[in-house]
Amino acid sequence: MFRRAFWFTAGAAAGVWATTKVNRQLKKLTPESLAAQAADKAVEAGHRLKDFALDVKTGMSQREDELNDALGLHQDPDRPDNVTALPGPRRLRAIQNDKTTPLNFSYNRNEDH
């Protein structure tokens, strides 16, 4: 008698446990749950992309500083932080050459035909 009662109780407990597991899995597969899971994954992916973009930006600024040091470019205090200036003599030469270049010329459309 006790043997049968034991196996009956064990079977009932296993049935309750299995039913609970199946119901949990079914709740995970409802459209609302799937939508919530997809939204969570999208938010997580967005955070990863943001972190990646910040890492890339940091690496770019470090590399830009290395290149500026290698090329002898320096920061001009009159300019914003993100704009570098050419060294003094080169900059003056570029400005002088720009002023001497003639910009007025006539264009004759009849020469195209």
Chimera marker file (.cmm) of the C-alpha trace (Angstrom):
<marker_set name="trace">
<marker id="1" x="0.000" y="0.000" z="0.000" r="1" g="1" b="0" radius="0.5"/>
<marker id="2" x="2.726" y="2.471" z="0.908" r="1" g="1" b="0" radius="0.5"/>
<marker id="3" x="4.564" y="1.564" z="-2.228" r="1" g="1" b="0" radius="0.5"/>
<marker id="4" x="1.603" y="2.450" z="-4.414" r="1" g="1" b="0" radius="0.5"/>
<marker id="5" x="1.021" y="5.684" z="-2.511" r="1" g="1" b="0" radius="0.5"/>
<marker id="6" x="4.692" y="6.613" z="-2.955" r="1" g="1" b="0" radius="0.5"/>
<marker id="7" x="4.633" y="6.038" z="-6.711" r="1" g="1" b="0" radius="0.5"/>
<marker id="8" x="1.313" y="7.797" z="-7.059" r="1" g="1" b="0" radius="0.5"/>
<marker id="9" x="2.709" y="10.855" z="-5.222" r="1" g="1" b="0" radius="0.5"/>
<marker id="10" x="5.946" y="10.754" z="-7.233" r="1" g="1" b="0" radius="0.5"/>
<marker id="11" x="3.974" y="10.565" z="-10.484" r="1" g="1" b="0" radius="0.5"/>
<marker id="12" x="1.710" y="13.431" z="-9.467" r="1" g="1" b="0" radius="0.5"/>
<marker id="13" x="4.719" y="15.582" z="-8.479" r="1" g="1" b="0" radius="0.5"/>
<marker id="14" x="6.436" y="14.808" z="-11.801" r="1" g="1" b="0" radius="0.5"/>
<marker id="15" x="3.231" y="15.726" z="-13.646" r="1" g="1" b="0" radius="0.5"/>
<marker id="16" x="2.928" y="19.036" z="-11.808" r="1" g="1" b="0" radius="0.5"/>
<marker id="17" x="6.603" y="19.799" z="-12.433" r="1" g="1" b="0" radius="0.5"/>
<marker id="18" x="6.305" y="18.972" z="-16.164" r="1" g="1" b="0" radius="0.5"/>
<marker id="19" x="3.095" y="20.979" z="-16.508" r="1" g="1" b="0" radius="0.5"/>
<marker id="20" x="4.736" y="23.979" z="-14.850" r="1" g="1" b="0" radius="0.5"/>
<marker id="21" x="7.757" y="23.746" z="-17.177" r="1" g="1" b="0" radius="0.5"/>
<marker id="22" x="5.572" y="23.470" z="-20.280" r="1" g="1" b="0" radius="0.5"/>
<marker id="23" x="3.424" y="26.442" z="-19.212" r="1" g="1" b="0" radius="0.5"/>
<marker id="24" x="6.531" y="28.574" z="-18.646" r="1" g="1" b="0" radius="0.5"/>
<marker id="25" x="7.822" y="27.727" z="-22.111" r="1" g="1" b="0" radius="0.5"/>
<marker id="26" x="4.440" y="28.483" z="-23.667" r="1" g="1" b="0" radius="0.5"/>
<marker id="27" x="4.375" y="31.892" z="-21.956" r="1" g="1" b="0" radius="0.5"/>
<marker id="28" x="7.793" y="32.639" z="-23.426" r="1" g="1" b="0" radius="0.5"/>
<marker id="29" x="6.435" y="31.954" z="-26.909" r="1" g="1" b="0" radius="0.5"/>
<marker id="30" x="3.471" y="34.329" z="-26.750" r="1" g="1" b="0" radius="0.5"/>
<marker id="31" x="3.622" y="37.286" z="-29.169" r="1" g="1" b="0" radius="0.5"/>
<marker id="32" x="3.896" y="39.804" z="-26.322" r="1" g="1" b="0" radius="0.5"/>
<marker id="33" x="6.798" y="37.940" z="-24.771" r="1" g="1" b="0" radius="0.5"/>
<marker id="34" x="8.564" y="37.560" z="-28.111" r="1" g="1" b="0" radius="0.5"/>
<marker id="35" x="8.115" y="41.283" z="-28.799" r="1" g="1" b="0" radius="0.5"/>
<marker id="36" x="9.545" y="42.151" z="-25.381" r="1" g="1" b="0" radius="0.5"/>
<marker id="37" x="12.517" y="39.850" z="-25.968" r="1" g="1" b="0" radius="0.5"/>
<marker id="38" x="13.149" y="41.418" z="-29.375" r="1" g="1" b="0" radius="0.5"/>
<marker id="39" x="12.962" y="44.911" z="-27.872" r="1" g="1" b="0" radius="0.5"/>
<marker id="40" x="15.427" y="43.954" z="-25.147" r="1" g="1" b="0" radius="0.5"/>
<marker id="41" x="17.820" y="42.532" z="-27.733" r="1" g="1" b="0" radius="0.5"/>
<marker id="42" x="17.515" y="45.697" z="-29.845" r="1" g="1" b="0" radius="0.5"/>
<marker id="43" x="18.266" y="47.918" z="-26.855" r="1" g="1" b="0" radius="0.5"/>
<marker id="44" x="21.235" y="45.745" z="-25.958" r="1" g="1" b="0" radius="0.5"/>
<marker id="45" x="22.538" y="45.920" z="-29.525" r="1" g="1" b="0" radius="0.5"/>
<marker id="46" x="22.093" y="49.697" z="-29.489" r="1" g="1" b="0" radius="0.5"/>
<marker id="47" x="24.186" y="49.954" z="-26.333" r="1" g="1" b="0" radius="0.5"/>
<marker id="48" x="26.891" y="47.808" z="-27.904" r="1" g="1" b="0" radius="0.5"/>
<marker id="49" x="26.904" y="49.979" z="-31.036" r="1" g="1" b="0" radius="0.5"/>
<marker id="50" x="27.143" y="53.119" z="-28.922" r="1" g="1" b="0" radius="0.5"/>
<marker id="51" x="30.097" y="51.685" z="-27.000" r="1" g="1" b="0" radius="0.5"/>
<marker id="52" x="31.764" y="50.684" z="-30.279" r="1" g="1" b="0" radius="0.5"/>
<marker id="53" x="31.251" y="54.162" z="-31.741" r="1" g="1" b="0" radius="0.5"/>
<marker id="54" x="32.753" y="55.767" z="-28.638" r="1" g="1" b="0" radius="0.5"/>
<marker id="55" x="35.753" y="53.436" z="-28.853" r="1" g="1" b="0" radius="0.5"/>
<marker id="56" x="36.224" y="54.299" z="-32.526" r="1" g="1" b="0" radius="0.5"/>
<marker id="57" x="35.969" y="58.021" z="-31.790" r="1" g="1" b="0" radius="0.5"/>
<marker id="58" x="38.568" y="57.725" z="-29.021" r="1" g="1" b="0" radius="0.5"/>
<marker id="59" x="40.902" y="55.787" z="-31.301" r="1" g="1" b="0" radius="0.5"/>
<marker id="60" x="40.435" y="58.323" z="-34.092" r="1" g="1" b="0" radius="0.5"/>
<marker id="61" x="41.308" y="61.242" z="-31.827" r="1" g="1" b="0" radius="0.5"/>
<marker id="62" x="44.378" y="59.417" z="-30.512" r="1" g="1" b="0" radius="0.5"/>
<marker id="63" x="45.535" y="58.633" z="-34.041" r="1" g="1" b="0" radius="0.5"/>
<marker id="64" x="44.861" y="62.213" z="-35.123" r="1" g="1" b="0" radius="0.5"/>
<marker id="65" x="47.018" y="63.471" z="-32.258" r="1" g="1" b="0" radius="0.5"/>
<marker id="66" x="49.800" y="61.070" z="-33.278" r="1" g="1" b="0" radius="0.5"/>
<marker id="67" x="49.628" y="62.253" z="-36.890" r="1" g="1" b="0" radius="0.5"/>
<marker id="68" x="49.560" y="65.913" z="-35.860" r="1" g="1" b="0" radius="0.5"/>
<marker id="69" x="52.674" y="65.370" z="-33.743" r="1" g="1" b="0" radius="0.5"/>
<marker id="70" x="54.403" y="63.502" z="-36.576" r="1" g="1" b="0" radius="0.5"/>
<marker id="71" x="53.564" y="66.211" z="-39.135" r="1" g="1" b="0" radius="0.5"/>
<marker id="72" x="54.396" y="69.093" z="-36.836" r="1" g="1" b="0" radius="0.5"/>
<marker id="73" x="50.888" y="70.471" z="-36.793" r="1" g="1" b="0" radius="0.5"/>
<marker id="74" x="49.856" y="72.235" z="-33.634" r="1" g="1" b="0" radius="0.5"/>
<marker id="75" x="46.709" y="73.577" z="-32.096" r="1" g="1" b="0" radius="0.5"/>
<marker id="76" x="46.028" y="77.287" z="-32.650" r="1" g="1" b="0" radius="0.5"/>
<marker id="77" x="44.572" y="78.828" z="-29.468" r="1" g="1" b="0" radius="0.5"/>
<marker id="78" x="42.244" y="81.036" z="-31.541" r="1" g="1" b="0" radius="0.5"/>
<marker id="79" x="40.602" y="78.025" z="-33.187" r="1" g="1" b="0" radius="0.5"/>
<marker id="80" x="38.160" y="75.501" z="-31.731" r="1" g="1" b="0" radius="0.5"/>
<marker id="81" x="39.591" y="72.309" z="-30.263" r="1" g="1" b="0" radius="0.5"/>
<marker id="82" x="38.714" y="70.130" z="-33.234" r="1" g="1" b="0" radius="0.5"/>
<marker id="83" x="40.453" y="72.296" z="-35.882" r="1" g="1" b="0" radius="0.5"/>
<marker id="84" x="44.213" y="72.161" z="-36.343" r="1" g="1" b="0" radius="0.5"/>
<marker id="85" x="46.221" y="74.865" z="-38.037" r="1" g="1" b="0" radius="0.5"/>
<marker id="86" x="49.204" y="74.629" z="-40.340" r="1" g="1" b="0" radius="0.5"/>
<marker id="87" x="52.517" y="75.826" z="-38.961" r="1" g="1" b="0" radius="0.5"/>
<marker id="88" x="53.082" y="79.564" z="-39.284" r="1" g="1" b="0" radius="0.5"/>
<marker id="89" x="55.259" y="79.891" z="-42.441" r="1" g="1" b="0" radius="0.5"/>
<marker id="90" x="53.246" y="77.388" z="-44.462" r="1" g="1" b="0" radius="0.5"/>
<marker id="91" x="50.032" y="79.090" z="-43.505" r="1" g="1" b="0" radius="0.5"/>
<marker id="92" x="51.312" y="82.499" z="-44.517" r="1" g="1" b="0" radius="0.5"/>
<marker id="93" x="52.581" y="81.163" z="-47.836" r="1" g="1" b="0" radius="0.5"/>
<marker id="94" x="49.201" y="79.604" z="-48.561" r="1" g="1" b="0" radius="0.5"/>
<marker id="95" x="47.433" y="82.874" z="-47.827" r="1" g="1" b="0" radius="0.5"/>
<marker id="96" x="49.877" y="84.890" z="-49.955" r="1" g="1" b="0" radius="0.5"/>
<marker id="97" x="49.552" y="82.504" z="-52.906" r="1" g="1" b="0" radius="0.5"/>
<marker id="98" x="45.792" y="82.703" z="-52.658" r="1" g="1" b="0" radius="0.5"/>
<marker id="99" x="45.826" y="86.501" z="-52.990" r="1" g="1" b="0" radius="0.5"/>
<marker id="100" x="48.115" y="86.522" z="-56.036" r="1" g="1" b="0" radius="0.5"/>
<marker id="101" x="46.024" y="84.024" z="-58.003" r="1" g="1" b="0" radius="0.5"/>
<marker id="102" x="43.834" y="85.891" z="-60.505" r="1" g="1" b="0" radius="0.5"/>
<marker id="103" x="40.228" y="84.849" z="-60.163" r="1" g="1" b="0" radius="0.5"/>
<marker id="104" x="38.720" y="87.033" z="-62.889" r="1" g="1" b="0" radius="0.5"/>
<marker id="105" x="38.568" y="85.389" z="-66.297" r="1" g="1" b="0" radius="0.5"/>
<marker id="106" x="36.027" y="85.531" z="-69.043" r="1" g="1" b="0" radius="0.5"/>
<marker id="107" x="34.223" y="82.514" z="-70.309" r="1" g="1" b="0" radius="0.5"/>
<marker id="108" x="33.115" y="82.458" z="-73.907" r="1" g="1" b="0" radius="0.5"/>
<marker id="109" x="30.293" y="80.018" z="-74.562" r="1" g="1" b="0" radius="0.5"/>
<marker id="110" x="30.835" y="80.140" z="-78.280" r="1" g="1" b="0" radius="0.5"/>
<marker id="111" x="34.179" y="78.367" z="-77.910" r="1" g="1" b="0" radius="0.5"/>
<marker id="112" x="32.418" y="75.195" z="-76.791" r="1" g="1" b="0" radius="0.5"/>
<marker id="113" x="30.673" y="74.644" z="-80.144" r="1" g="1" b="0" radius="0.5"/>
<link id1="1" id2="2" r="1" g="1" b="0" radius="0.2"/>
<link id1="2" id2="3" r="1" g="1" b="0" radius="0.2"/>
<link id1="3" id2="4" r="1" g="1" b="0" radius="0.2"/>
<link id1="4" id2="5" r="1" g="1" b="0" radius="0.2"/>
<link id1="5" id2="6" r="1" g="1" b="0" radius="0.2"/>
<link id1="6" id2="7" r="1" g="1" b="0" radius="0.2"/>
<link id1="7" id2="8" r="1" g="1" b="0" radius="0.2"/>
<link id1="8" id2="9" r="1" g="1" b="0" radius="0.2"/>
<link id1="9" id2="10" r="1" g="1" b="0" radius="0.2"/>
<link id1="10" id2="11" r="1" g="1" b="0" radius="0.2"/>
<link id1="11" id2="12" r="1" g="1" b="0" radius="0.2"/>
<link id1="12" id2="13" r="1" g="1" b="0" radius="0.2"/>
<link id1="13" id2="14" r="1" g="1" b="0" radius="0.2"/>
<link id1="14" id2="15" r="1" g="1" b="0" radius="0.2"/>
<link id1="15" id2="16" r="1" g="1" b="0" radius="0.2"/>
<link id1="16" id2="17" r="1" g="1" b="0" radius="0.2"/>
<link id1="17" id2="18" r="1" g="1" b="0" radius="0.2"/>
<link id1="18" id2="19" r="1" g="1" b="0" radius="0.2"/>
<link id1="19" id2="20" r="1" g="1" b="0" radius="0.2"/>
<link id1="20" id2="21" r="1" g="1" b="0" radius="0.2"/>
<link id1="21" id2="22" r="1" g="1" b="0" radius="0.2"/>
<link id1="22" id2="23" r="1" g="1" b="0" radius="0.2"/>
<link id1="23" id2="24" r="1" g="1" b="0" radius="0.2"/>
<link id1="24" id2="25" r="1" g="1" b="0" radius="0.2"/>
<link id1="25" id2="26" r="1" g="1" b="0" radius="0.2"/>
<link id1="26" id2="27" r="1" g="1" b="0" radius="0.2"/>
<link id1="27" id2="28" r="1" g="1" b="0" radius="0.2"/>
<link id1="28" id2="29" r="1" g="1" b="0" radius="0.2"/>
<link id1="29" id2="30" r="1" g="1" b="0" radius="0.2"/>
<link id1="30" id2="31" r="1" g="1" b="0" radius="0.2"/>
<link id1="31" id2="32" r="1" g="1" b="0" radius="0.2"/>
<link id1="32" id2="33" r="1" g="1" b="0" radius="0.2"/>
<link id1="33" id2="34" r="1" g="1" b="0" radius="0.2"/>
<link id1="34" id2="35" r="1" g="1" b="0" radius="0.2"/>
<link id1="35" id2="36" r="1" g="1" b="0" radius="0.2"/>
<link id1="36" id2="37" r="1" g="1" b="0" radius="0.2"/>
<link id1="37" id2="38" r="1" g="1" b="0" radius="0.2"/>
<link id1="38" id2="39" r="1" g="1" b="0" radius="0.2"/>
<link id1="39" id2="40" r="1" g="1" b="0" radius="0.2"/>
<link id1="40" id2="41" r="1" g="1" b="0" radius="0.2"/>
<link id1="41" id2="42" r="1" g="1" b="0" radius="0.2"/>
<link id1="42" id2="43" r="1" g="1" b="0" radius="0.2"/>
<link id1="43" id2="44" r="1" g="1" b="0" radius="0.2"/>
<link id1="44" id2="45" r="1" g="1" b="0" radius="0.2"/>
<link id1="45" id2="46" r="1" g="1" b="0" radius="0.2"/>
<link id1="46" id2="47" r="1" g="1" b="0" radius="0.2"/>
<link id1="47" id2="48" r="1" g="1" b="0" radius="0.2"/>
<link id1="48" id2="49" r="1" g="1" b="0" radius="0.2"/>
<link id1="49" id2="50" r="1" g="1" b="0" radius="0.2"/>
<link id1="50" id2="51" r="1" g="1" b="0" radius="0.2"/>
<link id1="51" id2="52" r="1" g="1" b="0" radius="0.2"/>
<link id1="52" id2="53" r="1" g="1" b="0" radius="0.2"/>
<link id1="53" id2="54" r="1" g="1" b="0" radius="0.2"/>
<link id1="54" id2="55" r="1" g="1" b="0" radius="0.2"/>
<link id1="55" id2="56" r="1" g="1" b="0" radius="0.2"/>
<link id1="56" id2="57" r="1" g="1" b="0" radius="0.2"/>
<link id1="57" id2="58" r="1" g="1" b="0" radius="0.2"/>
<link id1="58" id2="59" r="1" g="1" b="0" radius="0.2"/>
<link id1="59" id2="60" r="1" g="1" b="0" radius="0.2"/>
<link id1="60" id2="61" r="1" g="1" b="0" radius="0.2"/>
<link id1="61" id2="62" r="1" g="1" b="0" radius="0.2"/>
<link id1="62" id2="63" r="1" g="1" b="0" radius="0.2"/>
<link id1="63" id2="64" r="1" g="1" b="0" radius="0.2"/>
<link id1="64" id2="65" r="1" g="1" b="0" radius="0.2"/>
<link id1="65" id2="66" r="1" g="1" b="0" radius="0.2"/>
<link id1="66" id2="67" r="1" g="1" b="0" radius="0.2"/>
<link id1="67" id2="68" r="1" g="1" b="0" radius="0.2"/>
<link id1="68" id2="69" r="1" g="1" b="0" radius="0.2"/>
<link id1="69" id2="70" r="1" g="1" b="0" radius="0.2"/>
<link id1="70" id2="71" r="1" g="1" b="0" radius="0.2"/>
<link id1="71" id2="72" r="1" g="1" b="0" radius="0.2"/>
<link id1="72" id2="73" r="1" g="1" b="0" radius="0.2"/>
<link id1="73" id2="74" r="1" g="1" b="0" radius="0.2"/>
<link id1="74" id2="75" r="1" g="1" b="0" radius="0.2"/>
<link id1="75" id2="76" r="1" g="1" b="0" radius="0.2"/>
<link id1="76" id2="77" r="1" g="1" b="0" radius="0.2"/>
<link id1="77" id2="78" r="1" g="1" b="0" radius="0.2"/>
<link id1="78" id2="79" r="1" g="1" b="0" radius="0.2"/>
<link id1="79" id2="80" r="1" g="1" b="0" radius="0.2"/>
<link id1="80" id2="81" r="1" g="1" b="0" radius="0.2"/>
<link id1="81" id2="82" r="1" g="1" b="0" radius="0.2"/>
<link id1="82" id2="83" r="1" g="1" b="0" radius="0.2"/>
<link id1="83" id2="84" r="1" g="1" b="0" radius="0.2"/>
<link id1="84" id2="85" r="1" g="1" b="0" radius="0.2"/>
<link id1="85" id2="86" r="1" g="1" b="0" radius="0.2"/>
<link id1="86" id2="87" r="1" g="1" b="0" radius="0.2"/>
<link id1="87" id2="88" r="1" g="1" b="0" radius="0.2"/>
<link id1="88" id2="89" r="1" g="1" b="0" radius="0.2"/>
<link id1="89" id2="90" r="1" g="1" b="0" radius="0.2"/>
<link id1="90" id2="91" r="1" g="1" b="0" radius="0.2"/>
<link id1="91" id2="92" r="1" g="1" b="0" radius="0.2"/>
<link id1="92" id2="93" r="1" g="1" b="0" radius="0.2"/>
<link id1="93" id2="94" r="1" g="1" b="0" radius="0.2"/>
<link id1="94" id2="95" r="1" g="1" b="0" radius="0.2"/>
<link id1="95" id2="96" r="1" g="1" b="0" radius="0.2"/>
<link id1="96" id2="97" r="1" g="1" b="0" radius="0.2"/>
<link id1="97" id2="98" r="1" g="1" b="0" radius="0.2"/>
<link id1="98" id2="99" r="1" g="1" b="0" radius="0.2"/>
<link id1="99" id2="100" r="1" g="1" b="0" radius="0.2"/>
<link id1="100" id2="101" r="1" g="1" b="0" radius="0.2"/>
<link id1="101" id2="102" r="1" g="1" b="0" radius="0.2"/>
<link id1="102" id2="103" r="1" g="1" b="0" radius="0.2"/>
<link id1="103" id2="104" r="1" g="1" b="0" radius="0.2"/>
<link id1="104" id2="105" r="1" g="1" b="0" radius="0.2"/>
<link id1="105" id2="106" r="1" g="1" b="0" radius="0.2"/>
<link id1="106" id2="107" r="1" g="1" b="0" radius="0.2"/>
<link id1="107" id2="108" r="1" g="1" b="0" radius="0.2"/>
<link id1="108" id2="109" r="1" g="1" b="0" radius="0.2"/>
<link id1="109" id2="110" r="1" g="1" b="0" radius="0.2"/>
<link id1="110" id2="111" r="1" g="1" b="0" radius="0.2"/>
<link id1="111" id2="112" r="1" g="1" b="0" radius="0.2"/>
<link id1="112" id2="113" r="1" g="1" b="0" radius="0.2"/>
</marker_set>
